[in-house]
């Protein structure tokens, strides 16, 4: 056996016996480093005759390549071993609770959703639902919203191309619904009056600040029959606000406004006390706008094949996130969607804090502070 074969065998044994990365690197340096055994052999090539130099050079390079391959392979083995040992020492039992809390928290929006449904269910309203991706007929056209209305512009509304194989066409594109009023249209198409529904759900608009987010929650209400009047609308909303904020003597007022889908239209304000440090509902001489409402426009009824000469009704819409902010003193809407466990611990509700008109909307415990 030649000297190079002996050296190769010795180095291979050293590689296999290296039990950690540092020891393996020492083997590498001693074999292939600037003063390594293989490197020293390469330095002797110049003193050999040309025929021997070529043959010996090929053999050394072949040995060097084999050793490098074995070093790489052993390094991978040792790295895997090192990682497994580290993981074994740092093992985490995922079956154990990661926090001292024994239960989760109900999000304020979910709580307000329950409260709103509880109140309107007591008034005889049914809960209706519909798709979040809508065609423009149900989201705009049937709601008497003209093509040039600002709400239909791309800076306010998210559009979805209904045919990915063709160029985007705004006129035929779908929208991510901007309001749950589209559920009212779908309900009137499928069901003959009398109709009494609320339509809670997610809605989307291109807006983002302390009081607006691209995705938010609304509840729309609709009543259609032969005798409903503006007085019924005002009484319904007054009773709702009084029950929701749990204030017996709640001041309210209705201001004339404009919405394409109602006529006459109004905005509802509730009495409050506002200053730099607090907002108190039902006290003081200040006013706070909370929702929009009105009598259903005859054009909306016609779009749903309901005779406006025979039927009439009212509609309203209010933001569930806004109601949660007002009732539970949450200053910034953006925090609703940031998934901060500290926030939900502060503003959340106990899971069994069920909203009911019997035991009270705030349940047994109210907020968990």
C-alpha positions as a printed NumPy array, in Angstrom:
array([[  0.   ,   0.   ,   0.   ],
       [  1.414,   3.401,  -0.987],
       [  1.927,   6.275,   1.412],
       [ -1.062,   8.182,  -0.011],
       [ -3.359,   5.191,   0.521],
       [ -2.176,   4.939,   4.127],
       [ -2.751,   8.674,   4.685],
       [ -6.215,   8.42 ,   3.101],
       [ -7.213,   5.519,   5.343],
       [ -5.988,   7.324,   8.472],
       [ -7.896,  10.501,   7.581],
       [-11.085,   8.523,   6.833],
       [-10.873,   6.902,  10.269],
       [-10.399,  10.334,  11.873],
       [-13.49 ,  11.607,  10.011],
       [-15.627,   8.71 ,  11.264],
       [-14.323,   9.104,  14.84 ],
       [-15.036,  12.858,  14.979],
       [-17.99 ,  13.186,  17.399],
       [-18.625,  16.921,  17.076],
       [-18.302,  19.68 ,  14.498],
       [-15.175,  21.175,  16.045],
       [-13.333,  17.845,  15.982],
       [-14.4  ,  17.313,  12.378],
       [-13.149,  20.751,  11.394],
       [ -9.785,  19.97 ,  13.011],
       [ -9.583,  16.824,  10.846],
       [-10.348,  18.903,   7.775],
       [ -7.635,  21.455,   8.565],
       [ -5.037,  18.742,   9.324],
       [ -5.826,  17.019,   6.04 ],
       [ -6.69 ,  19.773,   3.564],
       [ -5.547,  22.992,   5.193],
       [ -2.548,  25.049,   4.056],
       [ -0.23 ,  22.772,   6.017],
       [ -2.409,  19.657,   5.821],
       [ -1.114,  16.214,   4.913],
       [ -2.77 ,  16.133,   1.473],
       [ -1.639,  19.69 ,   0.745],
       [  1.963,  18.765,   1.631],
       [  1.799,  15.877,  -0.817],
       [  0.672,  18.243,  -3.559],
       [  3.724,  20.379,  -2.892],
       [  5.999,  17.455,  -3.759],
       [  4.698,  17.18 ,  -7.336],
       [  7.217,  19.666,  -8.657],
       [ 10.137,  17.428,  -7.747],
       [  8.815,  14.387,  -9.631],
       [  9.519,  13.398, -13.253],
       [  6.813,  14.468, -15.693],
       [  5.306,  10.959, -16.109],
       [  5.131,  10.306, -12.359],
       [  3.904,  13.875, -11.702],
       [  0.832,  13.393, -13.895],
       [ -0.079,  10.002, -12.445],
       [  0.581,  11.029,  -8.839],
       [ -1.297,  14.328,  -9.304],
       [ -4.412,  12.512, -10.53 ],
       [ -4.302,  10.16 ,  -7.574],
       [ -3.897,  12.955,  -5.022],
       [ -6.756,  14.953,  -6.538],
       [ -8.994,  11.864,  -6.504],
       [ -8.154,  11.235,  -2.831],
       [ -8.764,  14.886,  -2.023],
       [-12.194,  14.796,  -3.7  ],
       [-13.175,  11.631,  -1.783],
       [-12.108,  13.123,   1.534],
       [-14.033,  16.339,   0.868],
       [-17.158,  14.29 ,   0.109],
       [-16.755,  12.272,   3.319],
       [-16.172,  15.452,   5.334],
       [-19.367,  17.004,   3.94 ],
       [-21.379,  13.86 ,   4.639],
       [-20.091,  13.586,   8.202],
       [-20.762,  17.268,   8.788],
       [-24.419,  16.786,   7.851],
       [-24.655,  13.827,  10.228],
       [-23.126,  15.796,  13.105],
       [-25.299,  18.863,  12.423],
       [-28.442,  16.715,  12.512],
       [-27.247,  15.076,  15.727],
       [-26.482,  18.461,  17.28 ],
       [-29.899,  19.825,  16.286],
       [-31.725,  16.805,  17.724],
       [-29.837,  17.117,  21.004],
       [-30.695,  20.813,  21.169],
       [-34.364,  20.177,  20.444],
       [-34.443,  17.439,  23.063],
       [-33.109,  19.829,  25.697],
       [-35.451,  22.658,  24.648],
       [-38.569,  20.534,  24.176],
       [-41.9  ,  22.268,  24.797],
       [-44.992,  20.373,  25.877],
       [-47.579,  21.929,  23.553],
       [-50.373,  20.25 ,  25.496],
       [-49.743,  22.572,  28.421],
       [-51.292,  26.083,  28.473],
       [-48.802,  28.718,  27.364],
       [-50.417,  31.371,  29.552],
       [-51.871,  31.303,  33.048],
       [-55.383,  32.057,  31.725],
       [-57.72 ,  29.093,  32.031],
       [-60.054,  30.249,  29.241],
       [-60.143,  32.431,  26.151],
       [-62.107,  35.632,  25.559],
       [-65.009,  36.518,  23.307],
       [-64.228,  39.387,  20.912],
       [-66.284,  42.583,  21.508],
       [-67.672,  42.403,  17.938],
       [-68.942,  38.868,  18.569],
       [-70.477,  40.056,  21.826],
       [-72.202,  43.017,  20.174],
       [-73.448,  40.727,  17.402],
       [-75.139,  38.563,  20.05 ],
       [-76.618,  41.61 ,  21.768],
       [-78.049,  43.061,  18.529],
       [-79.559,  39.737,  17.482],
       [-81.068,  39.258,  20.952],
       [-82.783,  42.651,  20.867],
       [-84.171,  42.404,  17.341],
       [-85.233,  38.786,  17.838],
       [-87.366,  40.026,  20.718],
       [-88.966,  42.464,  18.242],
       [-89.768,  39.649,  15.799],
       [-86.903,  40.093,  13.323],
       [-85.299,  37.136,  11.545],
       [-81.565,  36.955,  10.751],
       [-80.734,  36.817,   7.011],
       [-77.414,  36.157,   5.299],
       [-75.924,  36.544,   1.825],
       [-72.671,  36.326,  -0.184],
       [-69.746,  38.659,   0.458],
       [-68.791,  38.728,  -3.237],
       [-71.719,  40.446,  -4.967],
       [-72.762,  41.47 ,  -8.438],
       [-73.352,  45.169,  -8.964],
       [-77.104,  44.718,  -9.351],
       [-77.575,  43.557,  -5.768],
       [-74.911,  45.835,  -4.283],
       [-75.729,  49.032,  -6.202],
       [-78.277,  48.982,  -9.026],
       [-81.228,  47.522,  -7.12 ],
       [-80.463,  49.933,  -4.271],
       [-81.11 ,  52.889,  -6.581],
       [-77.426,  53.856,  -6.668],
       [-76.638,  55.559, -10.023],
       [-73.503,  54.63 , -12.023],
       [-71.827,  57.978, -11.257],
       [-72.348,  57.753,  -7.488],
       [-69.071,  58.296,  -5.513],
       [-69.568,  55.035,  -3.609],
       [-69.091,  53.113,  -6.869],
       [-65.671,  54.584,  -7.611],
       [-62.598,  52.335,  -7.335],
       [-61.074,  54.488,  -4.589],
       [-63.994,  53.509,  -2.335],
       [-64.974,  50.006,  -3.479],
       [-63.044,  46.774,  -3.996],
       [-63.818,  45.26 ,  -7.413],
       [-63.218,  41.653,  -8.497],
       [-62.771,  40.634, -12.126],
       [-65.492,  38.071, -12.908],
       [-63.553,  36.618, -15.848],
       [-59.808,  36.233, -15.289],
       [-59.288,  35.312, -18.94 ],
       [-60.401,  38.765, -20.066],
       [-59.277,  42.3  , -19.346],
       [-60.81 ,  43.902, -16.259],
       [-64.141,  45.581, -17.   ],
       [-65.479,  47.739, -14.19 ],
       [-69.037,  47.694, -15.535],
       [-69.328,  43.901, -15.378],
       [-66.986,  43.259, -12.432],
       [-68.165,  41.87 ,  -9.116],
       [-67.636,  43.794,  -5.887],
       [-66.668,  42.799,  -2.393],
       [-69.895,  43.981,  -0.809],
       [-69.814,  47.497,   0.607],
       [-72.952,  46.981,   2.698],
       [-75.216,  44.179,   3.83 ],
       [-78.111,  45.978,   2.114],
       [-77.523,  43.493,  -0.704],
       [-79.009,  40.847,   1.613],
       [-82.186,  42.952,   1.793],
       [-82.468,  42.825,  -2.   ],
       [-81.961,  39.07 ,  -2.102],
       [-84.547,  38.601,   0.64 ],
       [-87.159,  40.719,  -1.186],
       [-86.498,  38.741,  -4.378],
       [-87.15 ,  35.417,  -2.66 ],
       [-89.813,  36.305,  -0.103],
       [-93.123,  38.098,  -0.383],
       [-94.107,  40.718,   2.241],
       [-94.541,  40.964,   5.119],
       [-90.765,  40.972,   5.68 ],
       [-88.937,  41.701,   8.911],
       [-85.218,  40.895,   8.871],
       [-81.809,  42.024,  10.046],
       [-78.683,  41.254,   8.009],
       [-75.485,  41.309,  10.071],
       [-72.157,  40.53 ,   8.447],
       [-68.766,  41.627,   7.143],
       [-68.494,  44.481,   4.654],
       [-65.546,  46.007,   2.81 ],
       [-64.51 ,  49.506,   1.739],
       [-61.217,  51.114,   0.781],
       [-60.625,  53.123,   3.948],
       [-58.25 ,  52.911,   6.913],
       [-57.879,  55.168,   9.959],
       [-58.783,  55.234,  13.661],
       [-62.516,  54.921,  12.902],
       [-62.448,  53.066,   9.561],
       [-60.952,  49.769,   8.395],
       [-61.037,  48.016,   4.998],
       [-63.13 ,  45.234,   6.541],
       [-65.78 ,  45.978,   9.148],
       [-69.123,  44.677,  10.409],
       [-72.6  ,  46.03 ,   9.784],
       [-76.16 ,  45.118,  10.576],
       [-78.877,  46.237,   8.186],
       [-82.562,  46.068,   9.027],
       [-85.612,  45.867,   6.759],
       [-89.354,  45.892,   7.36 ],
       [-91.815,  45.657,   4.466],
       [-95.595,  45.488,   4.807],
       [-98.671,  47.537,   3.935],
       [-98.887,  49.845,   6.945],
       [-95.352,  50.585,   8.209],
       [-94.6  ,  54.298,   8.632],
       [-91.74 ,  56.57 ,   9.638],
       [-93.176,  56.567,  13.156],
       [-92.681,  52.782,  13.323],
       [-89.074,  53.236,  12.204],
       [-88.359,  55.821,  14.885],
       [-90.001,  53.737,  17.59 ],
       [-88.124,  50.592,  16.567],
       [-84.731,  52.295,  16.579],
       [-85.42 ,  54.149,  19.823],
       [-86.294,  50.887,  21.583],
       [-83.202,  49.234,  20.118],
       [-80.805,  51.964,  21.236],
       [-82.349,  52.141,  24.69 ],
       [-81.993,  48.387,  25.175],
       [-78.529,  48.159,  23.614],
       [-76.929,  50.926,  25.684],
       [-79.039,  49.917,  28.707],
       [-80.124,  53.489,  29.318],
       [-83.794,  53.945,  30.236],
       [-83.935,  57.686,  29.588],
       [-82.025,  57.98 ,  26.297],
       [-82.325,  61.18 ,  24.293],
       [-82.55 ,  60.683,  20.531],
       [-83.115,  62.851,  17.5  ],
       [-83.528,  62.243,  13.781],
       [-81.942,  64.601,  11.256],
       [-82.921,  64.731,   7.57 ],
       [-80.294,  63.126,   5.355],
       [-79.883,  61.478,   1.947],
       [-79.384,  57.865,   0.909],
       [-80.144,  56.605,  -2.618],
       [-82.165,  53.656,  -1.332],
       [-84.462,  55.46 ,   1.138],
       [-86.842,  58.402,   0.871],
       [-87.272,  60.186,   3.189],
       [-83.9  ,  59.487,   4.793],
       [-82.581,  60.377,   8.224],
       [-79.61 ,  60.017,  10.522],
       [-80.158,  59.1  ,  14.148],
       [-78.289,  60.829,  16.975],
       [-78.214,  59.846,  20.629],
       [-77.604,  62.122,  23.595],
       [-74.235,  61.938,  25.299],
       [-71.607,  63.742,  27.313],
       [-68.313,  64.227,  25.484],
       [-65.073,  65.64 ,  26.836],
       [-61.368,  64.928,  26.556],
       [-61.423,  62.052,  29.031],
       [-64.781,  60.296,  28.623],
       [-67.847,  59.621,  26.517],
       [-70.999,  58.92 ,  28.498],
       [-74.106,  57.756,  26.616],
       [-77.427,  59.254,  27.708],
       [-76.036,  62.172,  29.703],
       [-75.132,  65.762,  28.916],
       [-76.158,  68.037,  26.056],
       [-73.953,  66.65 ,  23.256],
       [-75.102,  64.504,  20.354],
       [-73.517,  61.53 ,  18.644],
       [-74.54 ,  60.189,  15.217],
       [-75.004,  56.41 ,  15.311],
       [-76.853,  55.203,  12.197],
       [-78.635,  55.983,   8.955],
       [-82.217,  55.035,   8.153],
       [-85.307,  55.893,   6.139],
       [-88.35 ,  54.641,   4.278],
       [-87.51 ,  52.196,   1.479],
       [-87.376,  54.018,  -1.867],
       [-90.115,  52.945,  -4.341],
       [-87.417,  52.217,  -6.951],
       [-85.893,  49.63 ,  -4.634],
       [-89.247,  47.904,  -4.258],
       [-89.761,  47.925,  -8.033],
       [-86.314,  46.378,  -8.597],
       [-87.428,  43.445,  -6.408],
       [-90.842,  43.127,  -8.126],
       [-92.74 ,  44.474,  -5.112],
       [-95.562,  46.908,  -5.874],
       [-94.753,  50.256,  -4.156],
       [-98.439,  51.234,  -4.469],
       [-99.365,  48.354,  -2.182],
       [-96.305,  47.904,   0.052],
       [-93.93 ,  50.175,   1.929],
       [-91.382,  49.829,   4.681],
       [-88.27 ,  51.096,   6.367],
       [-84.584,  50.2  ,   6.412],
       [-81.606,  51.097,   8.588],
       [-77.921,  50.312,   8.903],
       [-75.433,  50.551,  11.755],
       [-71.836,  49.457,  12.243],
       [-71.341,  46.701,  14.817],
       [-67.728,  47.798,  15.368],
       [-68.902,  51.355,  16.017],
       [-71.492,  50.146,  18.518],
       [-68.806,  48.144,  20.308],
       [-66.514,  51.183,  20.46 ],
       [-69.248,  53.372,  21.913],
       [-70.618,  50.91 ,  24.445],
       [-67.335,  49.509,  25.707],
       [-65.051,  52.532,  25.428],
       [-62.672,  51.279,  22.719],
       [-60.858,  54.281,  21.195],
       [-59.331,  52.86 ,  17.988],
       [-61.109,  50.613,  15.472],
       [-57.836,  49.291,  14.014],
       [-57.047,  47.424,  17.243],
       [-60.081,  45.182,  16.611],
       [-58.099,  43.331,  13.923],
       [-54.518,  43.318,  15.265],
       [-54.792,  39.985,  17.163],
       [-53.118,  41.384,  20.271],
       [-53.796,  39.005,  23.172],
       [-53.343,  41.85 ,  25.658],
       [-56.128,  43.779,  23.925],
       [-58.554,  40.849,  23.916],
       [-57.717,  40.148,  27.558],
       [-58.653,  43.733,  28.411],
       [-61.752,  44.155,  26.235],
       [-62.913,  40.554,  25.809],
       [-65.762,  38.703,  27.494],
       [-65.937,  35.441,  29.365],
       [-67.172,  32.618,  27.063],
       [-70.295,  31.997,  29.146],
       [-71.252,  35.686,  29.257],
       [-74.29 ,  35.035,  27.068],
       [-76.347,  37.988,  25.828],
       [-80.027,  37.607,  26.575],
       [-82.982,  39.919,  27.081],
       [-83.827,  37.782,  30.125],
       [-80.548,  37.925,  32.033],
       [-79.38 ,  41.198,  30.477],
       [-77.243,  42.028,  27.471],
       [-74.028,  42.323,  29.457],
       [-74.543,  38.844,  30.908],
       [-73.446,  37.895,  34.393],
       [-69.963,  39.325,  34.385],
       [-69.686,  41.963,  31.724],
       [-66.211,  42.892,  30.603],
       [-63.233,  41.022,  31.907],
       [-60.798,  43.739,  32.906]])
